[in-house]
Amino acid sequence: MNDARHRSGRSKLPRALALLAVASAGLAGTIFFTGQGGVAVASEHRPVFDDSFGGERGAGLDRSRWLLDGDERHGRQDGDGTLVVDRLISTRRAFAEPYGHAEARIKVRRAAGPWRAFGVVDKYGRVLRGNVETLDRDADPTSGRSFHTYTIDWTPRSVIWSVDGRPSLKLTPDEPGLPIALVLNLATDGRRPARMEVDFVKVTAGKKPMPAPTTPSAAPSSPPSSTPPAAPTTPPATSKPPAAPPATSKPPAAPKPAAWKAFTDYEAGDLVTYEGVTYQVKEAHTALPGWEPSALPNLFKKL
């Protein structure tokens, strides 16, 4: 009767959710809900439930906060801030605030599905009917070897489970906006783990969605000045080319050609003088005695 109706592209709520409803039926008569009637709905998110299980070793559950499917021996505190239970428990109150965030740190071995560890029911202890969508199968560890942080974020139109900060499952309820109670669940397709350890359960809720985080803009290092900036003391550089040298300046005089000498290396284009005449070397060579420019027109050009 409590199975979710099937919708295209999404799955039914598993049979274990129906078992959760059956297991919690005995608790339904004493669940009360806040936010309506004599209790005003919070206008902003505020803490509405917090239990860190700080009692002495062997202390039972705070029955003003919790309903236990069994007697005291099925839910005990270990004296170190941890609750150990081997039966289903539910918050005594159902939260009617339209928006809320519930968080619990739990260690339990179970089948897949974060609702198997941390679930929701309506104010009568019944599983919410609706469509379920798996968001991330890998975000739901089930080994029970260590603690994991489970969160439930609800709005009038959705309930989203996350594990260690990763969204895992989404429920779109058939009846939007129903008050919900929280369940620490050991029902797993008819098989129950030996026990569950719970570090804390906390809830914040309100009438409006939680505001999105904002990043403040960087403040200026100094207040802006109303005085206009002073004029520059030097004129700005211009893009004009450098001025040409004065017309009266003369290019430096070329060095005079050296006199031809034997046993000297010459390159093509070199200038030499011989007997008052200037010659230009035609080919590179090493001058030898008897190779005077006037005698070898094939190596020297008379200018």
CORUR-V217200 format. One record per run of one state. SS is the DSSP state (@ for helix, = for strand, . for the rest). FROM is the first residue (numbers start at 0). TO is the last residue. If there is no record, write none. Layout:
ss | from | to
SS | FROM | TO
SS | FROM | TO
//
This chain:
ss | from | to
. | 0 | 9
= | 10 | 10
. | 11 | 13
@ | 14 | 29
. | 30 | 30
= | 31 | 33
. | 34 | 44
= | 45 | 50
. | 51 | 58
= | 59 | 59
. | 60 | 64
= | 65 | 67
. | 68 | 70
@ | 71 | 73
= | 74 | 76
. | 77 | 81
= | 82 | 84
. | 85 | 87
= | 88 | 90
. | 91 | 91
= | 92 | 94
. | 95 | 97
= | 98 | 106
. | 107 | 112
@ | 113 | 115
. | 116 | 116
= | 117 | 121
. | 122 | 125
= | 126 | 126
. | 127 | 128
= | 129 | 133
. | 134 | 135
@ | 136 | 138
. | 139 | 146
= | 147 | 154
. | 155 | 156
= | 157 | 162
. | 163 | 164
= | 165 | 172
. | 173 | 178
= | 179 | 183
. | 184 | 186
= | 187 | 187
. | 188 | 189
= | 190 | 190
. | 191 | 194
= | 195 | 205
. | 206 | 256
= | 257 | 258
. | 259 | 263
= | 264 | 265
. | 266 | 269
= | 270 | 273
. | 274 | 275
= | 276 | 280
. | 281 | 283
= | 284 | 285
. | 286 | 298
= | 299 | 301
. | 302 | 302
//
